[in-house]
Amino acid sequence: MKGNYTLLFLTLWPMFGGIVSYYLGKKSRLVRDISADIVCLIELAVVLSLWDSLGSELFIPGVCGLGMKFTLDGFRFIYAVIISFMWSATTIFSREYLRHHRNRNRYYLYVLMTLGAIMGVFLSGDLYTTFMFFEMMSLFSYIMVVQDETHEAQRAAQTYLAIAIIGGLVTLTGLILLYNYTGTLDIEALGKFRLHNKTPLYVPGFLVFFGFAAKAAIFPSHIWLPTAHTAAPAPSSALLSGLLTKSGLFGIIVLSSGIFLHDPQWGLMLLLLAVITMVLGAVLAVFSVNIKRTLACSSMSQLGFILTGIAMQCFLGTENDLAVRGTILYMVGHSLVKLVLFLCAGVVHMNTHKLNLNDIRGFGRGKKVLMFAFIMGGLGLMGAPLWNGYLGKTLIHEAIVEHIHELSHGAGTLTFMTVGTERFMFSVCEWLFLISGGLTTAYVIKLFVALFIAKPAPDMHEKEVYISRHNSFVLILSAMILPVIGFFPVSVGDKIGIFGSPFMQGPHHHHAVEYFAFTNLEGSLISITIGIAVYFLFIRRVLQIEHERGEIVYLNLWPEWLNIENALFRPVIGLILPFMGSLFAKIVDLITAGPVTLLLSHASRVKFIRPPEDTDFGYYHDEGKAETIGSLLPSSLSYGLMTFAVGLLFVIAFMMF
């Protein structure tokens, strides 16, 4: 090995700490909780110490042939800080939240294992290393979803795991094809890889994209996100929404800023999926009557906003500075906002043990810490001026406007489309961008009114202490970061965006942006106006009923038949895929097992006795049926293991040669 060993430490230390915390928990719950907190805080301290080590690398040869590579640049450093900070905050918060939960040792074990895996994803220097840690992260985080072991949690975890496994297999296939075409999976090398004709790369590129898009909850593979976030404990939901989805975006960025850099055809695919994800997530959030499901659908929509920024990088070519900085700031802002809002939802749930708005309405009355944190998170999510979300949303919106302006004074970027048609398409995208921002405002207002203004539900009884001092500190600290970034858009926001832009191959020159000029404020004001109108004209009139006594009842009017998971994905995953897999297995079995059976049956004609009760291993007995080895093997465990080994050898030989 050569390079900076600290990068490897950041992946292995949390995993080791998780194992230690697990065994300490068998002796003392308090010691386990403190040890888990210490593991995360040490991780944060070590990450911060790497400020002077930007550009360092670590290569570990011999790992599965290709080796493992880690690297550290500005973007990776930013997200390493965010990951370790959010993990520290949620781990400290979990002590009170999980006080009456079962299997807490298991929870801390896998949460810390997931920390090491996601750190490996963001520090990876090649897609092979990314893939290995990505799959570890998916398997470890499964426990975070199924933790409560309710029927809903188990169902959500099934969907999450199915999407993760299918996405992983498709991604692996794409990586094999990509390596075959390019000869490398090194991220830096892929960034320099250029083909005049990129057509051969679209198939492997899309296959790799599919797996990452599944984790990023991009339509149509978004189905795991609303159920998983709702079923998981609130601290886990904050990590799933704020960070694990960003690991998917990490892979998409590597593709889009590497082999498909400035490729408008690739950008068009991203843009279409981004717009659908952005609008659909916002609509689902407006209709939702469950606080965590609303925030989960909101995450889906916000990920669509971020993907829009990645798509615009492909259209703007070398002048993609606004899109690059907007993508980075939107990713950072969304991670921090969802930390705050899901922890707020956690405060509500650990006191009421409920999530439906009709059951928790009015809970936040008089609770200043909760109200302050929710307002900070809500304004950040809305993209209100002076809050962090405004910066990323403004930059991506301006990137769209800039491209529309370019189309008005030059040639189009899509050869199969006229300039006028392309300009109209982007004008529609701009308005869908603003309308989706308006829907964000609408459901934020809906949640705020339900929690802090509505008359309390008559059967709502607070069964726990409101919030502990250390959790109040965590919540306030996390919330205070949001306006700090927004109040100082140039000295803080722009520096974050510029610091991370080389990862996306952003230009060396950067546009100065007057964030508070009316032309930039206009987009935010339009979205906020649309949101207020949607709240008063649709949500209050259609989605809720107000009784004479002032009690509000929220209605769930989303049609059940529009549930894509139940209507499409579960039938496909549960019926069609097993049938196809079984058919393929039978064909392979006939091909590989036939010669082996024929060989062994001719090698020995010795008859022996197999008793009726033993179907795996034969032995001599007075009673039973006389059979040859050839007639016995096809139904035996030994035969199955043997043919599996033969098939595995064929696969290994194929991969080697």
C-alpha angles and dihedrals in degrees: 000000000000133000137036109351091192089078090060090045091058090060099040100039096067091046091051090044090052092055092047092048090050093057094040088055090063088063104033133003092203093052090048092051093048092046091052090051091049092050091055095043091050088050089053093048093050091049091052090050089062092071090105093045100068111144094030121135141191126204122190109192126208099034103140090329100292098063128219126278130195126185138175126216135150097281093044090048092051092053094042087058092047092047095050092043094049092045090051092049096047094043092053090045091050093066092072097029094055096040093118098030127110127235095029092153089058091046095055092044095057096036090058092042088054089051091058092046097050090046086055090052095053095042094047117122097196134034092244090062089042091054095049094052091039091059093044089051091051093051096043093047090053087080090055089060098043095041097114091048093214120145090257092049093049092048092048091048091051090055092044093050094044092053091045094051096043090046091048094051092048091048092050090053090050093049091053091052092043092052089048091056100038103027091225144064094194108130095218092048091048088053089060095040112111133178122182088215109042095177094106089054098054095079097050089038092054092046091053090044092053094062094047092044089053090059091043089055093237115167126297094019092051096100096101095057105070094045097040094049091047095049099041122084111270095251089053091047089056090054095042092050101035101039118007091057088052090058086065091050088050090062093044090052091050089056096041096045093041126041092002096044110152091357108146093193090058089043091054091057090049092047095052092049091043094054093048091048092046096050098037094049092051093048092049090050092052091054096043120106095188116088096216093042089051090053090046093052087045089057090053090053094046091051086056089055090052093047087053088059091050090049092051090056087065094052100044095054115193090353093065097116095118092050093047095049091041092053092051095045092045091051092048093044095049093049092054095041093052090049089059098041097046091048087052088052087049091055089053094047098046089054101041102020086220137102106184112108091228090059099042101037113133093015093124096056110127094002102122099181093051093045093049093050093046093049091050092049094042094051090047091051092047091053092237115177114268092029128097098250091060093067099056093039092050094049094049091046090050089049089058091047091048091054092048088052091051091051090053091057105032149016125311125255097224111072095199093055132064119243091246093052092048091049091051090049092054092045088056089048090052092054092045087051091053094043092050088051087052092052087051089057090047097055093042089056089046092055093044093051092046094051104035110020109029120093109265118261110259094231096045110116120174106230099181140045109281098240136326124241096250091049090048088055092049092049096046093045092050091047095048092060092066100065091037090064092042097046091054104040096161103036094041111013099043092044090056091049095046092044091057100036098091089068088064092041091247119177121273092234117069130205116239108233125204095211095185098044111119093246089061096038089052095074093051092046091050091052093047091049091050090049094052090049092050091049097051099034100039114013097043094040102037111018099044141041122212117205124212090256089060096256116143124214117196115213126215102215099160107124113248092219089063090068101117093194094059096035099046120359102049093049090048096045095037101042116012100041095049090049092050091045092049092048092049091047092052092051092048090046092053092048097046101029099046098070092041092052092047092049095049095043091056093042092064132022093177112137123214138170123262116191116226095242095056116072099163111046125025127216136169119276137152094245128050141062124308112233139167124237090252094057093044102046101069090064100040133099090228091057092049092052091046095051090045089055091049091050091048090053089053090052093048091048090050093051092047098048 
